Amino acid sequence: MKATGFTYWKSDDHWVGYLDEYPDYMTQGESLEDLKEHLSDLYKDLTSGEIPNIRHHAELELA
């Protein structure tokens, strides 16, 4: 099983979040568990290769 980081918060009556590698693509859920399911589906969509021009986030080491 692979793991990936995500950022989330509670906004009024729902949970909002995004995958740290793909901060431009947010989703929401009715509970934290529901949000995790949506994030998992989003990850599958974003890594399938079927969606063109996906923006990525990465770390750059500087000297």
N, C-alpha and C positions, 0 to 999 in steps of 0.2 A: 504494500500500500504506500502510495506517495503522499507527502504532506506539502502544503504550501501556505504561506502566510496570508492573512486577511485582516482588514481594518473594519471595525463595525461600531455602531452607536444606536441607541434607542431614540427615535424621533416620534414624539406623541404616542400613537398607538401601534407603531410598527418598528421593525429593526431594519437598518440600512447598512450596507457594506459593499466593499470591493476587494478584489484580489490584489495584494500588494504589487504583484508583477504587472497588473493591468489596471492602474488606478482610474483610467478614463471610463471604465465599464462598471457601473454600479447596479445593484439589485436590492430588493427588499423582501422581507418575510413577516409573517404575523407573529412569529416567535424566533428566538435565536436558532433553534433547531431547524425551523422552516427556512431561515436565511441561509444556513449552512447547506441545505439541500439545493437552494437556488444558486449559491456560489459554486457548488459542485457541477451543476448543469452548465453554468456559465463557463467554467473552466473547460469542460468538454467541448463546448461550442468554439471557444477562442483558440483551442489547440488542435482542432480538427483539420485545419488547413483550408476549410471551405469559405471562411470569411476573409476577404482581402484587406490589406492595409491596416492591420491591427497594430496599435501603439503598444510598446513595451516599456517597462521601467527596469533599470539595471543599476548596479553599483560600479563605480569607477575608482580604482585605487590611484591616489596621487602621491607622488614622491615629496 
